[in-house]
Amino acid sequence: MSLHGDYDSQNIFAQIIRGEAPSYTIYEDEDVLAFLDLFPQSYGHTLIIPKRAAARNILDIDPESLCKLALAAQKLTRVLVDELQPDGVQLCQFNGAPSGQTVFHIHVHLIPRYTGQAPGPHGQGKADPAVLEALAARLASRIRTAQ
């Protein structure tokens, strides 16, 4: 898929926003939603998406929604660092299929990085649902106490 095209309102992230598909949500406000990646590259891999912007990528999103997405990424990075104690955090945002984008609703990846542990391949290796559920509860609780 190219960088340009129509937004598909049936993409999995749009379905998650509408409550039509499940997610391991850790944070939600009126503008953004954050949930654990089902195919994490490392423990705590989180996705952050805008809820109101029907944008495929960074070229489509309005500046206000992009700012809210960036502020949420910063806030959630702090929570992940405090709770999981990674040695680093990688923030990624892909635009177009050749860059690695697989869901065409703009999103940011927060990927905790741990010394000596290479990240898994993007989009491969589905996580154990019990692990995701426990981690989502842990992170959501940490976010509530941080606010």
C-alpha positions in Angstrom: 0.0 0.0 0.0 1.3 3.4 -0.9 1.6 6.5 1.2 -1.6 7.9 -0.4 -5.1 6.5 -0.5 -8.4 6.4 1.2 -8.8 5.6 4.9 -10.3 2.2 5.5 -12.8 2.6 8.4 -12.7 -1.3 8.8 -9.0 -1.5 9.7 -8.4 -3.3 13.0 -7.5 -0.2 14.9 -10.7 1.6 13.9 -12.6 -1.6 15.0 -10.8 -1.4 18.4 -11.8 2.2 18.8 -15.4 1.4 18.1 -15.3 -1.6 20.6 -15.8 -4.1 17.8 -12.5 -5.8 18.3 -10.8 -6.6 21.6 -7.6 -5.1 22.9 -5.4 -5.1 26.0 -6.0 -1.4 26.8 -3.7 0.4 29.2 -4.9 4.0 28.7 -7.7 5.9 27.1 -8.9 9.5 27.0 -11.1 11.3 24.6 -8.4 11.7 22.0 -6.1 8.6 22.2 -6.1 4.9 23.0 -3.1 2.9 24.1 -3.0 -0.9 24.2 -0.5 -3.7 24.2 0.7 -5.1 20.8 -0.5 -8.7 20.2 2.8 -9.4 18.4 5.2 -7.6 20.7 8.9 -7.0 19.8 9.6 -6.9 23.5 7.9 -7.1 26.9 5.6 -4.0 27.2 5.4 -3.2 23.5 2.6 -0.7 23.4 0.6 0.9 20.5 -0.8 4.4 20.8 -3.5 5.6 18.3 -5.6 8.7 17.8 -9.3 8.1 18.3 -10.7 11.0 16.3 -8.4 11.3 13.4 -9.2 9.1 10.4 -5.6 9.3 9.2 -3.6 6.5 7.5 -0.2 8.0 8.4 1.6 11.2 9.3 0.8 12.8 6.0 -2.9 12.6 6.7 -3.2 13.6 10.4 -4.2 17.1 11.5 -1.6 18.9 13.7 -3.8 19.0 16.8 -4.3 15.2 16.8 -0.6 14.7 16.1 0.3 16.8 19.1 -2.1 14.8 21.3 -0.6 11.6 20.0 2.9 12.8 20.8 2.0 14.0 24.3 0.4 10.6 25.0 3.5 8.9 23.8 5.6 10.9 26.2 3.3 10.3 29.1 3.1 6.5 28.5 6.8 6.2 27.9 7.4 7.7 31.4 5.0 5.1 32.8 6.6 2.2 31.0 10.0 3.3 32.1 8.9 3.6 35.7 7.0 0.3 35.8 9.1 -2.0 33.6 12.6 -0.4 34.2 13.9 -1.0 30.6 17.4 0.1 29.6 15.9 2.1 26.7 12.7 2.8 24.9 12.3 2.9 21.1 9.5 5.0 19.6 8.6 4.0 16.0 6.0 5.4 13.6 5.8 3.7 10.1 4.4 5.4 7.0 3.5 3.2 4.1 4.0 -0.6 3.5 7.6 -0.3 2.3 8.5 1.3 5.7 6.9 -1.6 7.6 3.4 -0.2 8.2 0.9 -3.0 8.4 -2.2 -1.3 9.8 -3.2 1.9 8.0 -4.3 3.9 10.9 -1.6 6.2 12.2 0.0 4.8 15.4 3.1 5.0 17.5 5.0 2.0 18.8 6.6 2.2 22.3 9.0 -0.6 22.5 10.9 -1.1 25.8 14.5 -2.3 25.1 16.5 -4.4 27.5 20.3 -4.8 27.4 21.3 -8.1 25.8 17.8 -8.8 24.4 17.3 -8.1 20.7 13.8 -7.1 19.8 11.7 -9.7 18.0 10.7 -9.2 14.4 7.9 -6.7 13.7 4.4 -8.3 13.5 5.5 -11.9 14.3 5.3 -14.1 17.4 1.9 -13.7 19.0 2.1 -13.1 22.8 0.4 -15.3 25.4 -3.0 -13.7 26.2 -2.6 -14.4 29.9 0.7 -12.5 29.9 -0.9 -9.6 28.0 -3.9 -9.4 30.3 -1.7 -9.4 33.4 0.6 -6.7 32.0 -2.3 -4.6 30.8 -3.8 -4.6 34.3 -0.4 -3.8 35.8 0.3 -0.8 33.4 -3.3 0.5 33.6 -3.0 0.5 37.4 0.3 2.4 37.2 -1.1 4.9 34.8 -4.1 5.6 37.1 -1.8 6.2 40.1 0.5 8.5 38.0 -2.3 10.8 37.0 
